[in-house]
C-alpha cells in the first residue's frame, strides 16, 4: 500500500512522464513513442526535497503528490 510523503499538487499534462528525481523533486520529461529517436530534456516541475529511503519506490500519484510504496524484491 502506498503512503503519501509530500504534497506537491502538480497538475499532469498528457504526453509527459512525471517522476521523482535524484534530488527528491518532481520532474517531467516528454514521452517518446514508436521508436522515435532522441527524446527531450527533463524539467523540474515542483521543488519538494523529499529525502529518499532505501527499499521504497517513490512516484507521483494521481493527485500530483509524492507517494512511496515498499519495493517487492526477492518474493516468490
PDB file with SEQRES, HELIX, SHEET and CRYST1 records, atoms N, CA, C and O in Angstrom:
SEQRES   1 A   76  UNK UNK UNK UNK UNK UNK UNK UNK UNK UNK UNK UNK UNK          
SEQRES   2 A   76  UNK UNK UNK UNK UNK UNK UNK UNK UNK UNK UNK UNK UNK          
SEQRES   3 A   76  UNK UNK UNK UNK UNK UNK UNK UNK UNK UNK UNK UNK UNK          
SEQRES   4 A   76  UNK UNK UNK UNK UNK UNK UNK UNK UNK UNK UNK UNK UNK          
SEQRES   5 A   76  UNK UNK UNK UNK UNK UNK UNK UNK UNK UNK UNK UNK UNK          
SEQRES   6 A   76  UNK UNK UNK UNK UNK UNK UNK UNK UNK UNK UNK                  
SHEET    1 AA1 3 UNK A   3  UNK A   6  0                                        
SHEET    2 AA1 3 UNK A  66  UNK A  70 -1                                        
SHEET    3 AA1 3 UNK A  56  UNK A  60 -1                                        
SHEET    1 AA2 3 UNK A  16  UNK A  20  0                                        
SHEET    2 AA2 3 UNK A  26  UNK A  30 -1                                        
SHEET    3 AA2 3 UNK A  43  UNK A  46 -1                                        
CRYST1    1.000    1.000    1.000  90.00  90.00  90.00 P 1           1          
ATOM      1  N   UNK A   1       0.840  -1.180   0.000  1.00  0.00           N  
ATOM      2  CA  UNK A   1       0.000   0.000   0.000  1.00  0.00           C  
ATOM      3  C   UNK A   1       0.881   1.238   0.000  1.00  0.00           C  
ATOM      4  O   UNK A   1       1.882   1.302   0.715  1.00  0.00           O  
ATOM      5  N   UNK A   2       0.506   2.209  -0.797  1.00  0.00           N  
ATOM      6  CA  UNK A   2       1.286   3.437  -0.932  1.00  0.00           C  
ATOM      7  C   UNK A   2       0.952   4.414   0.199  1.00  0.00           C  
ATOM      8  O   UNK A   2      -0.170   4.454   0.704  1.00  0.00           O  
ATOM      9  N   UNK A   3       1.955   5.191   0.573  1.00  0.00           N  
ATOM     10  CA  UNK A   3       1.797   6.188   1.619  1.00  0.00           C  
ATOM     11  C   UNK A   3       2.218   7.537   1.050  1.00  0.00           C  
ATOM     12  O   UNK A   3       3.278   7.645   0.433  1.00  0.00           O  
ATOM     13  N   UNK A   4       1.397   8.566   1.253  1.00  0.00           N  
ATOM     14  CA  UNK A   4       1.706   9.901   0.761  1.00  0.00           C  
ATOM     15  C   UNK A   4       2.824  10.491   1.616  1.00  0.00           C  
ATOM     16  O   UNK A   4       2.742  10.500   2.844  1.00  0.00           O  
ATOM     17  N   UNK A   5       3.878  10.989   0.946  1.00  0.00           N  
ATOM     18  CA  UNK A   5       5.055  11.504   1.642  1.00  0.00           C  
ATOM     19  C   UNK A   5       5.061  13.027   1.667  1.00  0.00           C  
ATOM     20  O   UNK A   5       5.365  13.630   2.696  1.00  0.00           O  
ATOM     21  N   UNK A   6       4.724  13.657   0.531  1.00  0.00           N  
ATOM     22  CA  UNK A   6       4.742  15.121   0.446  1.00  0.00           C  
ATOM     23  C   UNK A   6       3.662  15.604  -0.505  1.00  0.00           C  
ATOM     24  O   UNK A   6       3.320  14.922  -1.472  1.00  0.00           O  
ATOM     25  N   UNK A   7       3.140  16.765  -0.229  1.00  0.00           N  
ATOM     26  CA  UNK A   7       2.130  17.355  -1.101  1.00  0.00           C  
ATOM     27  C   UNK A   7       2.818  18.295  -2.082  1.00  0.00           C  
ATOM     28  O   UNK A   7       3.512  19.232  -1.686  1.00  0.00           O  
ATOM     29  N   UNK A   8       2.614  18.026  -3.373  1.00  0.00           N  
ATOM     30  CA  UNK A   8       3.205  18.864  -4.412  1.00  0.00           C  
ATOM     31  C   UNK A   8       2.120  19.547  -5.233  1.00  0.00           C  
ATOM     32  O   UNK A   8       2.315  20.669  -5.703  1.00  0.00           O  
ATOM     33  N   UNK A   9       0.980  18.887  -5.411  1.00  0.00           N  
ATOM     34  CA  UNK A   9      -0.135  19.471  -6.144  1.00  0.00           C  
ATOM     35  C   UNK A   9       0.162  19.734  -7.609  1.00  0.00           C  
ATOM     36  O   UNK A   9      -0.297  20.731  -8.166  1.00  0.00           O  
ATOM     37  N   UNK A  10       0.924  18.855  -8.237  1.00  0.00           N  
ATOM     38  CA  UNK A  10       1.287  19.011  -9.640  1.00  0.00           C  
ATOM     39  C   UNK A  10       0.108  18.599 -10.511  1.00  0.00           C  
ATOM     40  O   UNK A  10      -0.471  17.531 -10.311  1.00  0.00           O  
ATOM     41  N   UNK A  11      -0.246  19.435 -11.469  1.00  0.00           N  
ATOM     42  CA  UNK A  11      -1.287  19.050 -12.422  1.00  0.00           C  
ATOM     43  C   UNK A  11      -0.584  18.448 -13.636  1.00  0.00           C  
ATOM     44  O   UNK A  11       0.252  19.099 -14.263  1.00  0.00           O  
ATOM     45  N   UNK A  12      -0.927  17.206 -13.963  1.00  0.00           N  
ATOM     46  CA  UNK A  12      -0.252  16.465 -15.018  1.00  0.00           C  
ATOM     47  C   UNK A  12      -0.824  16.820 -16.388  1.00  0.00           C  
ATOM     48  O   UNK A  12      -2.036  16.950 -16.556  1.00  0.00           O  
ATOM     49  N   UNK A  13       0.064  16.970 -17.352  1.00  0.00           N  
ATOM     50  CA  UNK A  13      -0.327  17.202 -18.737  1.00  0.00           C  
ATOM     51  C   UNK A  13      -0.089  15.929 -19.535  1.00  0.00           C  
ATOM     52  O   UNK A  13       0.878  15.215 -19.270  1.00  0.00           O  
ATOM     53  N   UNK A  14      -0.945  15.627 -20.505  1.00  0.00           N  
ATOM     54  CA  UNK A  14      -0.723  14.434 -21.326  1.00  0.00           C  
ATOM     55  C   UNK A  14       0.554  14.567 -22.158  1.00  0.00           C  
ATOM     56  O   UNK A  14       0.925  15.663 -22.578  1.00  0.00           O  
ATOM     57  N   UNK A  15       1.222  13.426 -22.389  1.00  0.00           N  
ATOM     58  CA  UNK A  15       2.429  13.412 -23.200  1.00  0.00           C  
ATOM     59  C   UNK A  15       3.707  13.548 -22.402  1.00  0.00           C  
ATOM     60  O   UNK A  15       4.793  13.580 -22.982  1.00  0.00           O  
ATOM     61  N   UNK A  16       3.604  13.628 -21.084  1.00  0.00           N  
ATOM     62  CA  UNK A  16       4.783  13.758 -20.235  1.00  0.00           C  
ATOM     63  C   UNK A  16       4.833  12.627 -19.219  1.00  0.00           C  
ATOM     64  O   UNK A  16       3.799  12.125 -18.777  1.00  0.00           O  
ATOM     65  N   UNK A  17       6.046  12.233 -18.855  1.00  0.00           N  
ATOM     66  CA  UNK A  17       6.280  11.247 -17.805  1.00  0.00           C  
ATOM     67  C   UNK A  17       6.731  12.017 -16.567  1.00  0.00           C  
ATOM     68  O   UNK A  17       7.739  12.722 -16.605  1.00  0.00           O  
ATOM     69  N   UNK A  18       5.993  11.885 -15.481  1.00  0.00           N  
ATOM     70  CA  UNK A  18       6.307  12.576 -14.235  1.00  0.00           C  
ATOM     71  C   UNK A  18       6.985  11.610 -13.294  1.00  0.00           C  
ATOM     72  O   UNK A  18       6.562  10.460 -13.175  1.00  0.00           O  
ATOM     73  N   UNK A  19       8.060  12.069 -12.604  1.00  0.00           N  
ATOM     74  CA  UNK A  19       8.834  11.200 -11.722  1.00  0.00           C  
ATOM     75  C   UNK A  19       9.498  12.019 -10.629  1.00  0.00           C  
ATOM     76  O   UNK A  19       9.555  13.247 -10.702  1.00  0.00           O  
ATOM     77  N   UNK A  20      10.000  11.322  -9.610  1.00  0.00           N  
ATOM     78  CA  UNK A  20      10.743  11.951  -8.526  1.00  0.00           C  
ATOM     79  C   UNK A  20      12.218  11.785  -8.870  1.00  0.00           C  
ATOM     80  O   UNK A  20      12.706  10.660  -8.976  1.00  0.00           O  
ATOM     81  N   UNK A  21      12.932  12.896  -9.045  1.00  0.00           N  
ATOM     82  CA  UNK A  21      14.330  12.831  -9.462  1.00  0.00           C  
ATOM     83  C   UNK A  21      15.263  12.560  -8.286  1.00  0.00           C  
ATOM     84  O   UNK A  21      14.810  12.369  -7.157  1.00  0.00           O  
ATOM     85  N   UNK A  22      16.565  12.545  -8.557  1.00  0.00           N  
ATOM     86  CA  UNK A  22      17.559  12.205  -7.534  1.00  0.00           C  
ATOM     87  C   UNK A  22      17.549  13.170  -6.354  1.00  0.00           C  
ATOM     88  O   UNK A  22      17.865  12.781  -5.230  1.00  0.00           O  
ATOM     89  N   UNK A  23      17.190  14.412  -6.603  1.00  0.00           N  
ATOM     90  CA  UNK A  23      17.150  15.414  -5.540  1.00  0.00           C  
ATOM     91  C   UNK A  23      15.885  15.381  -4.718  1.00  0.00           C  
ATOM     92  O   UNK A  23      15.752  16.151  -3.767  1.00  0.00           O  
ATOM     93  N   UNK A  24      14.944  14.502  -5.062  1.00  0.00           N  
ATOM     94  CA  UNK A  24      13.690  14.403  -4.332  1.00  0.00           C  
ATOM     95  C   UNK A  24      12.642  15.387  -4.801  1.00  0.00           C  
ATOM     96  O   UNK A  24      11.645  15.607  -4.113  1.00  0.00           O  
ATOM     97  N   UNK A  25      12.853  15.992  -5.980  1.00  0.00           N  
ATOM     98  CA  UNK A  25      11.906  16.941  -6.547  1.00  0.00           C  
ATOM     99  C   UNK A  25      11.096  16.271  -7.656  1.00  0.00           C  
ATOM    100  O   UNK A  25      11.492  15.227  -8.173  1.00  0.00           O  
ATOM    101  N   UNK A  26       9.966  16.870  -8.018  1.00  0.00           N  
ATOM    102  CA  UNK A  26       9.131  16.331  -9.088  1.00  0.00           C  
ATOM    103  C   UNK A  26       9.611  16.922 -10.414  1.00  0.00           C  
ATOM    104  O   UNK A  26       9.695  18.140 -10.568  1.00  0.00           O  
ATOM    105  N   UNK A  27       9.923  16.042 -11.366  1.00  0.00           N  
ATOM    106  CA  UNK A  27      10.363  16.448 -12.696  1.00  0.00           C  
ATOM    107  C   UNK A  27       9.494  15.774 -13.740  1.00  0.00           C  
ATOM    108  O   UNK A  27       8.728  14.860 -13.435  1.00  0.00           O  
ATOM    109  N   UNK A  28       9.624  16.238 -14.986  1.00  0.00           N  
ATOM    110  CA  UNK A  28       8.893  15.614 -16.080  1.00  0.00           C  
ATOM    111  C   UNK A  28       9.773  15.603 -17.328  1.00  0.00           C  
ATOM    112  O   UNK A  28      10.671  16.429 -17.492  1.00  0.00           O  
ATOM    113  N   UNK A  29       9.479  14.632 -18.207  1.00  0.00           N  
ATOM    114  CA  UNK A  29      10.178  14.508 -19.479  1.00  0.00           C  
ATOM    115  C   UNK A  29       9.149  14.111 -20.527  1.00  0.00           C  
ATOM    116  O   UNK A  29       8.220  13.361 -20.228  1.00  0.00           O  
ATOM    117  N   UNK A  30       9.304  14.604 -21.751  1.00  0.00           N  
ATOM    118  CA  UNK A  30       8.355  14.214 -22.796  1.00  0.00           C  
ATOM    119  C   UNK A  30       8.489  12.737 -23.132  1.00  0.00           C  
ATOM    120  O   UNK A  30       9.599  12.206 -23.185  1.00  0.00           O  
ATOM    121  N   UNK A  31       7.358  12.071 -23.358  1.00  0.00           N  
ATOM    122  CA  UNK A  31       7.373  10.653 -23.710  1.00  0.00           C  
ATOM    123  C   UNK A  31       7.735  10.493 -25.173  1.00  0.00           C  
ATOM    124  O   UNK A  31       7.301  11.271 -26.023  1.00  0.00           O  
ATOM    125  N   UNK A  32       8.534   9.477 -25.458  1.00  0.00           N  
ATOM    126  CA  UNK A  32       8.914   9.153 -26.825  1.00  0.00           C  
ATOM    127  C   UNK A  32       8.247   7.837 -27.156  1.00  0.00           C  
ATOM    128  O   UNK A  32       8.411   6.853 -26.435  1.00  0.00           O  
ATOM    129  N   UNK A  33       7.494   7.813 -28.248  1.00  0.00           N  
ATOM    130  CA  UNK A  33       6.743   6.612 -28.613  1.00  0.00           C  
ATOM    131  C   UNK A  33       7.113   6.151 -30.011  1.00  0.00           C  
ATOM    132  O   UNK A  33       7.580   6.931 -30.842  1.00  0.00           O  
ATOM    133  N   UNK A  34       6.896   4.877 -30.248  1.00  0.00           N  
ATOM    134  CA  UNK A  34       7.053   4.320 -31.582  1.00  0.00           C  
ATOM    135  C   UNK A  34       8.480   4.261 -32.089  1.00  0.00           C  
ATOM    136  O   UNK A  34       8.701   4.317 -33.299  1.00  0.00           O  
ATOM    137  N   UNK A  35       9.449   4.151 -31.201  1.00  0.00           N  
ATOM    138  CA  UNK A  35      10.833   4.029 -31.627  1.00  0.00           C  
ATOM    139  C   UNK A  35      11.417   5.319 -32.171  1.00  0.00           C  
ATOM    140  O   UNK A  35      12.432   5.281 -32.866  1.00  0.00           O  
ATOM    141  N   UNK A  36      10.817   6.444 -31.882  1.00  0.00           N  
ATOM    142  CA  UNK A  36      11.352   7.719 -32.355  1.00  0.00           C  
ATOM    143  C   UNK A  36      12.692   7.988 -31.682  1.00  0.00           C  
ATOM    144  O   UNK A  36      12.877   7.725 -30.493  1.00  0.00           O  
ATOM    145  N   UNK A  37      13.602   8.508 -32.457  1.00  0.00           N  
ATOM    146  CA  UNK A  37      14.939   8.789 -31.938  1.00  0.00           C  
ATOM    147  C   UNK A  37      14.914  10.010 -31.039  1.00  0.00           C  
ATOM    148  O   UNK A  37      14.061  10.888 -31.164  1.00  0.00           O  
ATOM    149  N   UNK A  38      15.868  10.037 -30.137  1.00  0.00           N  
ATOM    150  CA  UNK A  38      16.034  11.215 -29.291  1.00  0.00           C  
ATOM    151  C   UNK A  38      15.148  11.181 -28.072  1.00  0.00           C  
ATOM    152  O   UNK A  38      14.919  10.127 -27.480  1.00  0.00           O  
ATOM    153  N   UNK A  39      14.668  12.309 -27.712  1.00  0.00           N  
ATOM    154  CA  UNK A  39      13.875  12.468 -26.512  1.00  0.00           C  
ATOM    155  C   UNK A  39      14.150  13.849 -25.964  1.00  0.00           C  
ATOM    156  O   UNK A  39      15.102  14.511 -26.379  1.00  0.00           O  
ATOM    157  N   UNK A  40      13.351  14.272 -25.065  1.00  0.00           N  
ATOM    158  CA  UNK A  40      13.513  15.618 -24.545  1.00  0.00           C  
ATOM    159  C   UNK A  40      14.296  15.650 -23.257  1.00  0.00           C  
ATOM    160  O   UNK A  40      14.599  14.622 -22.652  1.00  0.00           O  
ATOM    161  N   UNK A  41      14.603  16.822 -22.873  1.00  0.00           N  
ATOM    162  CA  UNK A  41      15.282  17.048 -21.604  1.00  0.00           C  
ATOM    163  C   UNK A  41      14.261  17.053 -20.477  1.00  0.00           C  
ATOM    164  O   UNK A  41      13.090  17.378 -20.674  1.00  0.00           O  
ATOM    165  N   UNK A  42      14.729  16.687 -19.305  1.00  0.00           N  
ATOM    166  CA  UNK A  42      13.823  16.742 -18.164  1.00  0.00           C  
ATOM    167  C   UNK A  42      13.769  18.169 -17.640  1.00  0.00           C  
ATOM    168  O   UNK A  42      14.731  18.929 -17.754  1.00  0.00           O  
ATOM    169  N   UNK A  43      12.631  18.513 -17.069  1.00  0.00           N  
ATOM    170  CA  UNK A  43      12.483  19.825 -16.458  1.00  0.00           C  
ATOM    171  C   UNK A  43      11.840  19.667 -15.087  1.00  0.00           C  
ATOM    172  O   UNK A  43      10.949  18.840 -14.893  1.00  0.00           O  
ATOM    173  N   UNK A  44      12.310  20.476 -14.142  1.00  0.00           N  
ATOM    174  CA  UNK A  44      11.792  20.416 -12.782  1.00  0.00           C  
ATOM    175  C   UNK A  44      10.442  21.116 -12.734  1.00  0.00           C  
ATOM    176  O   UNK A  44      10.300  22.245 -13.204  1.00  0.00           O  
ATOM    177  N   UNK A  45       9.443  20.429 -12.157  1.00  0.00           N  
ATOM    178  CA  UNK A  45       8.084  20.963 -12.093  1.00  0.00           C  
ATOM    179  C   UNK A  45       7.787  21.529 -10.709  1.00  0.00           C  
ATOM    180  O   UNK A  45       7.182  22.594 -10.591  1.00  0.00           O  
ATOM    181  N   UNK A  46       8.208  20.825  -9.665  1.00  0.00           N  
ATOM    182  CA  UNK A  46       7.966  21.273  -8.289  1.00  0.00           C  
ATOM    183  C   UNK A  46       9.153  20.910  -7.416  1.00  0.00           C  
ATOM    184  O   UNK A  46       9.703  19.814  -7.519  1.00  0.00           O  
ATOM    185  N   UNK A  47       9.539  21.833  -6.564  1.00  0.00           N  
ATOM    186  CA  UNK A  47      10.645  21.580  -5.648  1.00  0.00           C  
ATOM    187  C   UNK A  47      10.065  21.089  -4.323  1.00  0.00           C  
ATOM    188  O   UNK A  47       9.431  21.840  -3.581  1.00  0.00           O  
ATOM    189  N   UNK A  48      10.304  19.803  -4.050  1.00  0.00           N  
ATOM    190  CA  UNK A  48       9.730  19.174  -2.861  1.00  0.00           C  
ATOM    191  C   UNK A  48      10.826  18.842  -1.853  1.00  0.00           C  
ATOM    192  O   UNK A  48      10.658  19.086  -0.658  1.00  0.00           O  
ATOM    193  N   UNK A  49      11.944  18.290  -2.319  1.00  0.00           N  
ATOM    194  CA  UNK A  49      13.070  17.972  -1.449  1.00  0.00           C  
ATOM    195  C   UNK A  49      12.843  16.768  -0.564  1.00  0.00           C  
ATOM    196  O   UNK A  49      13.236  16.780   0.602  1.00  0.00           O  
ATOM    197  N   UNK A  50      12.212  15.721  -1.094  1.00  0.00           N  
ATOM    198  CA  UNK A  50      11.967  14.502  -0.336  1.00  0.00           C  
ATOM    199  C   UNK A  50      13.289  13.747  -0.174  1.00  0.00           C  
ATOM    200  O   UNK A  50      14.015  13.549  -1.149  1.00  0.00           O  
ATOM    201  N   UNK A  51      13.598  13.330   1.045  1.00  0.00           N  
ATOM    202  CA  UNK A  51      14.793  12.500   1.240  1.00  0.00           C  
ATOM    203  C   UNK A  51      14.361  11.041   1.089  1.00  0.00           C  
ATOM    204  O   UNK A  51      13.514  10.545   1.832  1.00  0.00           O  
ATOM    205  N   UNK A  52      14.963  10.370   0.110  1.00  0.00           N  
ATOM    206  CA  UNK A  52      14.567   9.002  -0.217  1.00  0.00           C  
ATOM    207  C   UNK A  52      15.194   8.001   0.744  1.00  0.00           C  
ATOM    208  O   UNK A  52      16.333   8.159   1.182  1.00  0.00           O  
ATOM    209  N   UNK A  53      14.429   6.978   1.055  1.00  0.00           N  
ATOM    210  CA  UNK A  53      14.875   5.900   1.934  1.00  0.00           C  
ATOM    211  C   UNK A  53      15.001   4.625   1.104  1.00  0.00           C  
ATOM    212  O   UNK A  53      14.165   4.359   0.241  1.00  0.00           O  
ATOM    213  N   UNK A  54      16.031   3.850   1.361  1.00  0.00           N  
ATOM    214  CA  UNK A  54      16.263   2.620   0.605  1.00  0.00           C  
ATOM    215  C   UNK A  54      15.109   1.639   0.825  1.00  0.00           C  
ATOM    216  O   UNK A  54      14.540   1.567   1.915  1.00  0.00           O  
ATOM    217  N   UNK A  55      14.770   0.880  -0.235  1.00  0.00           N  
ATOM    218  CA  UNK A  55      13.731  -0.126  -0.136  1.00  0.00           C  
ATOM    219  C   UNK A  55      12.342   0.369  -0.502  1.00  0.00           C  
ATOM    220  O   UNK A  55      11.367  -0.373  -0.381  1.00  0.00           O  
ATOM    221  N   UNK A  56      12.242   1.625  -0.951  1.00  0.00           N  
ATOM    222  CA  UNK A  56      10.943   2.193  -1.315  1.00  0.00           C  
ATOM    223  C   UNK A  56      10.985   2.736  -2.739  1.00  0.00           C  
ATOM    224  O   UNK A  56      12.020   3.207  -3.209  1.00  0.00           O  
ATOM    225  N   UNK A  57       9.846   2.662  -3.414  1.00  0.00           N  
ATOM    226  CA  UNK A  57       9.672   3.233  -4.736  1.00  0.00           C  
ATOM    227  C   UNK A  57       8.905   4.538  -4.579  1.00  0.00           C  
ATOM    228  O   UNK A  57       7.803   4.553  -4.031  1.00  0.00           O  
ATOM    229  N   UNK A  58       9.486   5.633  -5.059  1.00  0.00           N  
ATOM    230  CA  UNK A  58       8.863   6.945  -4.956  1.00  0.00           C  
ATOM    231  C   UNK A  58       8.264   7.316  -6.304  1.00  0.00           C  
ATOM    232  O   UNK A  58       8.895   7.120  -7.342  1.00  0.00           O  
ATOM    233  N   UNK A  59       7.037   7.855  -6.291  1.00  0.00           N  
ATOM    234  CA  UNK A  59       6.342   8.180  -7.537  1.00  0.00           C  
ATOM    235  C   UNK A  59       5.383   9.337  -7.310  1.00  0.00           C  
ATOM    236  O   UNK A  59       5.077   9.702  -6.175  1.00  0.00           O  
ATOM    237  N   UNK A  60       4.908   9.914  -8.431  1.00  0.00           N  
ATOM    238  CA  UNK A  60       3.912  10.981  -8.384  1.00  0.00           C  
ATOM    239  C   UNK A  60       2.544  10.322  -8.558  1.00  0.00           C  
ATOM    240  O   UNK A  60       2.276   9.706  -9.590  1.00  0.00           O  
ATOM    241  N   UNK A  61       1.685  10.449  -7.553  1.00  0.00           N  
ATOM    242  CA  UNK A  61       0.389   9.764  -7.588  1.00  0.00           C  
ATOM    243  C   UNK A  61      -0.637  10.543  -8.406  1.00  0.00           C  
ATOM    244  O   UNK A  61      -0.320  11.580  -8.988  1.00  0.00           O  
ATOM    245  N   UNK A  62      -1.872  10.035  -8.445  1.00  0.00           N  
ATOM    246  CA  UNK A  62      -2.917  10.628  -9.285  1.00  0.00           C  
ATOM    247  C   UNK A  62      -3.317  12.030  -8.832  1.00  0.00           C  
ATOM    248  O   UNK A  62      -3.865  12.796  -9.625  1.00  0.00           O  
ATOM    249  N   UNK A  63      -3.057  12.379  -7.580  1.00  0.00           N  
ATOM    250  CA  UNK A  63      -3.358  13.711  -7.076  1.00  0.00           C  
ATOM    251  C   UNK A  63      -2.240  14.705  -7.351  1.00  0.00           C  
ATOM    252  O   UNK A  63      -2.392  15.895  -7.079  1.00  0.00           O  
ATOM    253  N   UNK A  64      -1.111  14.229  -7.891  1.00  0.00           N  
ATOM    254  CA  UNK A  64       0.035  15.092  -8.164  1.00  0.00           C  
ATOM    255  C   UNK A  64       0.951  15.259  -6.975  1.00  0.00           C  
ATOM    256  O   UNK A  64       1.786  16.163  -6.951  1.00  0.00           O  
ATOM    257  N   UNK A  65       0.800  14.388  -5.980  1.00  0.00           N  
ATOM    258  CA  UNK A  65       1.642  14.423  -4.786  1.00  0.00           C  
ATOM    259  C   UNK A  65       2.668  13.296  -4.842  1.00  0.00           C  
ATOM    260  O   UNK A  65       2.536  12.369  -5.641  1.00  0.00           O  
ATOM    261  N   UNK A  66       3.690  13.378  -3.992  1.00  0.00           N  
ATOM    262  CA  UNK A  66       4.728  12.351  -3.947  1.00  0.00           C  
ATOM    263  C   UNK A  66       4.314  11.275  -2.950  1.00  0.00           C  
ATOM    264  O   UNK A  66       3.996  11.567  -1.797  1.00  0.00           O  
ATOM    265  N   UNK A  67       4.324  10.026  -3.411  1.00  0.00           N  
ATOM    266  CA  UNK A  67       3.986   8.879  -2.565  1.00  0.00           C  
ATOM    267  C   UNK A  67       5.103   7.856  -2.651  1.00  0.00           C  
ATOM    268  O   UNK A  67       5.966   7.926  -3.526  1.00  0.00           O  
ATOM    269  N   UNK A  68       5.072   6.904  -1.727  1.00  0.00           N  
ATOM    270  CA  UNK A  68       6.056   5.826  -1.760  1.00  0.00           C  
ATOM    271  C   UNK A  68       5.382   4.509  -1.415  1.00  0.00           C  
ATOM    272  O   UNK A  68       4.385   4.464  -0.695  1.00  0.00           O  
ATOM    273  N   UNK A  69       5.961   3.428  -1.955  1.00  0.00           N  
ATOM    274  CA  UNK A  69       5.467   2.083  -1.694  1.00  0.00           C  
ATOM    275  C   UNK A  69       6.680   1.183  -1.503  1.00  0.00           C  
ATOM    276  O   UNK A  69       7.707   1.387  -2.150  1.00  0.00           O  
ATOM    277  N   UNK A  70       6.576   0.190  -0.622  1.00  0.00           N  
ATOM    278  CA  UNK A  70       7.713  -0.715  -0.435  1.00  0.00           C  
ATOM    279  C   UNK A  70       7.975  -1.515  -1.709  1.00  0.00           C  
ATOM    280  O   UNK A  70       7.046  -1.986  -2.365  1.00  0.00           O  
ATOM    281  N   UNK A  71       9.258  -1.659  -2.045  1.00  0.00           N  
ATOM    282  CA  UNK A  71       9.613  -2.419  -3.235  1.00  0.00           C  
ATOM    283  C   UNK A  71       9.444  -3.906  -2.968  1.00  0.00           C  
ATOM    284  O   UNK A  71       9.806  -4.404  -1.902  1.00  0.00           O  
ATOM    285  N   UNK A  72       8.895  -4.602  -3.941  1.00  0.00           N  
ATOM    286  CA  UNK A  72       8.712  -6.045  -3.837  1.00  0.00           C  
ATOM    287  C   UNK A  72       9.923  -6.717  -4.484  1.00  0.00           C  
ATOM    288  O   UNK A  72       9.943  -6.952  -5.692  1.00  0.00           O  
ATOM    289  N   UNK A  73      10.912  -7.017  -3.679  1.00  0.00           N  
ATOM    290  CA  UNK A  73      12.126  -7.664  -4.194  1.00  0.00           C  
ATOM    291  C   UNK A  73      12.348  -8.967  -3.465  1.00  0.00           C  
ATOM    292  O   UNK A  73      12.221  -9.057  -2.244  1.00  0.00           O  
ATOM    293  N   UNK A  74      12.684  -9.977  -4.251  1.00  0.00           N  
ATOM    294  CA  UNK A  74      13.030 -11.257  -3.670  1.00  0.00           C  
ATOM    295  C   UNK A  74      11.848 -12.108  -3.247  1.00  0.00           C  
ATOM    296  O   UNK A  74      12.035 -13.139  -2.601  1.00  0.00           O  
ATOM    297  N   UNK A  75      10.648 -11.705  -3.593  1.00  0.00           N  
ATOM    298  CA  UNK A  75       9.481 -12.511  -3.225  1.00  0.00           C  
ATOM    299  C   UNK A  75       9.264 -13.591  -4.264  1.00  0.00           C  
ATOM    300  O   UNK A  75       9.656 -13.441  -5.421  1.00  0.00           O  
ATOM    301  N   UNK A  76       8.632 -14.690  -3.844  1.00  0.00           N  
ATOM    302  CA  UNK A  76       8.334 -15.764  -4.780  1.00  0.00           C  
ATOM    303  C   UNK A  76       6.865 -16.080  -4.743  1.00  0.00           C  
ATOM    304  O   UNK A  76       6.406 -16.965  -5.465  1.00  0.00           O  
TER     305      UNK A  76                                                      
END                                                                             
